[in-house]
Amino acid sequence: MNFIGKISLFLTLSNVVHLHFNLKPVLTPLTSKKDSVRQSKTKIINGISYTAINTFGDGVSPGRFYIKDKSGKIVYKATADDEVVYFKFIDFNGDGYKDITVELRGVDSGAQDLIIYDVKSNTFKLAGDCSNAERIPTTKFYYTYEDCCMGRVWSSNLFYITDSKIINVGNIKYDDNGDYGISFYKLNGQKRVFIKKWKVRINGDTPVSTGKHIDFILKHYWKNHWRSFIE
């Protein structure tokens, strides 16, 4: 190769090397991963449109439950520890405005939280545990029911609602294992005051050697005895 040829080859290789080291990497734009929606519902409450959205988890992080207004602003968000299975709009406290109950994963009978719509502030507030709640007719009181062992271990709270919060005032707990029986308590904030205990069994499938079976209907008990928990 003559001198001119060598110079041409050198310049060509120099240009290739220069281009190689000055090439900018091609960046693939990141696309935000969209949540997989499990359930979504929209309701107009006090003239404002709200959409509640529940998403699936991705195997690493749990799903999300949140409420947004018409502008897209999130006005309520559940904590990361609460895995919502299902939710529904319902006027729980009878004030004419839709609230939301969310069903959480956990116990046999299903555990629910109540999210109250506070008309004074046009916001949603977590009121507390309302699991399978029923209202006691002609009163402001409700009672819950949570069963973790197919009727063998369960509990029930007596409560009322004030300032968008659930206030528990009574508790009944049943256990047919070990120290079996039905225990009754008054509740005052974090304080629980023992009232009495019946050494009985109400599950017909359990042995009777350590206690007699009785008929016990929770609905009837609360209806007839709720006053004794607030006096």
CORRA-V530105 format. One record per residue. N is the residue number from 1. RES is the residue in one letter. PSI is psi in radians with two decimals (* if undefined). OMEGA is omega in degrees with one decimal (NA if undefined). NEAR is the number of other ideal C-beta (glycine too) atoms within 12 Angstrom. Layout:
BEGIN
N:RES:PSI:OMEGA:NEAR
N:RES:PSI:OMEGA:NEAR
END
This chain:
BEGIN
1:M:2.31:-179.0:9
2:N:3.09:-173.4:8
3:F:-0.73:-179.5:9
4:I:-0.67:179.5:10
5:G:-0.71:179.9:11
6:K:-0.72:179.0:12
7:I:-0.73:-179.6:13
8:S:-0.76:179.8:14
9:L:-0.72:-179.4:15
10:F:-0.75:180.0:15
11:L:-0.68:179.3:14
12:T:-0.82:179.4:14
13:L:-0.64:179.5:14
14:S:-0.72:179.9:14
15:N:-0.69:179.8:14
16:V:-0.82:179.6:14
17:V:-0.71:-179.8:13
18:H:-0.77:-179.9:12
19:L:-0.66:-176.7:12
20:H:-0.77:-175.8:11
21:F:-0.16:178.7:10
22:N:0.06:176.8:10
23:L:2.27:175.8:10
24:K:2.39:-179.3:8
25:P:2.51:178.2:6
26:V:2.06:-177.8:6
27:L:2.12:176.4:6
28:T:2.13:-177.6:6
29:P:2.36:179.4:6
30:L:2.30:176.8:6
31:T:2.26:-179.4:6
32:S:2.35:-179.2:6
33:K:2.15:-179.6:11
34:K:2.47:177.1:11
35:D:2.51:175.1:20
36:S:1.96:-171.8:17
37:V:2.19:176.1:17
38:R:-0.70:-177.1:23
39:Q:2.45:178.5:26
40:S:2.30:178.9:21
41:K:2.56:179.4:25
42:T:2.36:176.6:18
43:K:2.57:173.2:26
44:I:2.06:-177.1:16
45:I:2.15:-178.7:32
46:N:0.65:177.9:20
47:G:0.07:-178.3:12
48:I:2.37:179.2:24
49:S:2.17:178.2:21
50:Y:2.46:176.4:34
51:T:2.16:175.9:30
52:A:2.35:-175.0:39
53:I:2.31:176.2:31
54:N:2.22:-176.2:33
55:T:2.77:174.8:25
56:F:2.67:169.5:22
57:G:2.91:-178.7:20
58:D:0.26:-178.6:13
59:G:-0.40:177.9:8
60:V:-0.88:178.2:9
61:S:2.56:178.0:15
62:P:2.92:175.7:23
63:G:2.98:-178.3:30
64:R:2.54:170.4:32
65:F:2.23:179.5:42
66:Y:2.86:179.9:32
67:I:2.33:178.2:39
68:K:2.68:177.9:23
69:D:-3.04:-174.4:24
70:K:-0.55:-178.6:16
71:S:-0.15:-178.0:11
72:G:-0.05:178.9:13
73:K:2.28:178.4:17
74:I:2.10:-176.9:19
75:V:-0.18:175.1:27
76:Y:2.44:177.7:35
77:K:2.24:178.7:22
78:A:2.71:177.4:29
79:T:2.78:-176.7:16
80:A:-0.39:-177.1:15
81:D:-0.29:-176.9:15
82:D:1.91:176.7:28
83:E:1.89:-176.6:26
84:V:2.20:178.4:38
85:V:-0.67:-174.9:26
86:Y:2.64:174.8:23
87:F:2.80:174.6:36
88:K:2.58:172.8:23
89:F:2.33:-179.3:27
90:I:2.43:174.6:25
91:D:1.47:-171.0:20
92:F:-0.79:-174.1:31
93:N:0.07:173.6:33
94:G:0.48:-179.6:14
95:D:0.06:178.2:19
96:G:0.00:-179.7:12
97:Y:2.43:-177.7:28
98:K:2.27:171.1:30
99:D:-3.03:178.5:38
100:I:2.32:169.0:41
101:T:2.38:179.0:37
102:V:2.31:177.5:45
103:E:2.26:-177.3:30
104:L:2.67:176.9:31
105:R:2.38:177.5:21
106:G:-1.05:-172.8:21
107:V:2.87:-175.6:24
108:D:-0.76:-174.2:18
109:S:-0.14:-176.0:24
110:G:2.29:177.9:25
111:A:2.31:-178.7:32
112:Q:2.52:169.7:37
113:D:2.62:177.9:39
114:L:2.25:174.6:36
115:I:1.94:-174.5:43
116:I:2.41:170.0:35
117:Y:2.05:-180.0:36
118:D:1.84:-174.1:25
119:V:-0.45:-179.2:21
120:K:-0.65:-176.9:13
121:S:-0.01:-176.3:15
122:N:0.77:178.6:20
123:T:2.91:175.5:24
124:F:2.43:-178.5:39
125:K:2.42:176.6:26
126:L:2.05:-177.2:29
127:A:-0.62:-179.7:32
128:G:-2.88:-176.0:29
129:D:2.15:177.7:35
130:C:0.58:-170.5:39
131:S:2.05:177.2:33
132:N:0.64:-171.9:28
133:A:2.51:173.8:37
134:E:2.50:178.1:25
135:R:2.44:175.0:25
136:I:2.09:-173.1:29
137:P:2.47:176.5:15
138:T:0.26:177.6:8
139:T:3.03:174.9:21
140:K:0.09:-172.4:20
141:F:2.64:176.7:30
142:Y:2.88:171.8:37
143:Y:2.55:179.5:38
144:T:2.99:173.4:38
145:Y:2.12:176.8:33
146:E:2.13:-176.8:31
147:D:2.13:-178.3:25
148:C:-0.16:-173.4:21
149:C:0.88:175.2:19
150:M:0.77:176.7:14
151:G:-0.04:-177.4:23
152:R:-0.41:174.8:21
153:V:2.02:180.0:27
154:W:2.90:177.8:32
155:S:2.79:-178.6:32
156:S:2.32:177.9:40
157:N:2.47:170.9:37
158:L:2.26:-176.7:38
159:F:2.89:168.7:36
160:Y:2.99:-176.6:28
161:I:2.28:173.8:29
162:T:2.44:-179.3:17
163:D:0.75:176.9:15
164:S:0.42:178.0:26
165:K:2.50:173.8:21
166:I:2.24:178.5:35
167:I:1.92:179.9:24
168:N:2.33:-178.9:35
169:V:-0.21:-179.6:34
170:G:2.75:-179.2:37
171:N:2.40:171.8:31
172:I:2.31:-180.0:40
173:K:2.33:178.8:31
174:Y:2.42:178.4:36
175:D:2.19:178.6:28
176:D:0.33:175.8:30
177:N:2.52:174.7:17
178:G:-1.99:179.0:10
179:D:1.28:-168.8:15
180:Y:2.89:174.4:27
181:G:-3.10:178.2:28
182:I:2.14:-179.7:31
183:S:2.50:-176.9:26
184:F:2.37:-177.0:29
185:Y:2.59:164.5:25
186:K:2.54:179.8:26
187:L:2.39:176.8:28
188:N:1.64:-173.7:15
189:G:-2.18:178.4:11
190:Q:-0.04:-176.5:7
191:K:2.29:178.1:12
192:R:2.12:-175.7:21
193:V:2.09:-179.8:17
194:F:2.35:177.3:15
195:I:-0.99:-177.0:22
196:K:2.98:176.3:18
197:K:2.36:175.4:18
198:W:2.12:178.3:22
199:K:1.34:-175.8:20
200:V:2.98:174.1:23
201:R:2.49:178.8:27
202:I:0.05:177.9:29
203:N:1.98:-174.5:27
204:G:-0.22:-178.8:15
205:D:-0.01:-177.5:13
206:T:2.76:-178.5:24
207:P:2.67:-179.3:15
208:V:0.08:-173.6:17
209:S:-0.45:-176.8:9
210:T:0.18:178.6:16
211:G:2.51:-178.4:24
212:K:2.71:174.5:18
213:H:2.48:174.6:22
214:I:2.79:170.9:19
215:D:2.17:-179.4:13
216:F:2.00:178.3:26
217:I:1.96:-173.5:16
218:L:-0.75:-178.7:33
219:K:-0.78:-178.9:21
220:H:-0.65:-179.1:15
221:Y:-0.87:-179.3:26
222:W:-0.68:-179.6:34
223:K:-0.66:-174.9:20
224:N:-0.30:-171.1:15
225:H:0.14:-176.1:26
226:W:-0.56:-178.1:33
227:R:-0.57:-176.4:16
228:S:-0.22:179.8:18
229:F:-0.14:-178.8:33
230:I:-0.01:179.7:21
231:E:*:NA:10
END
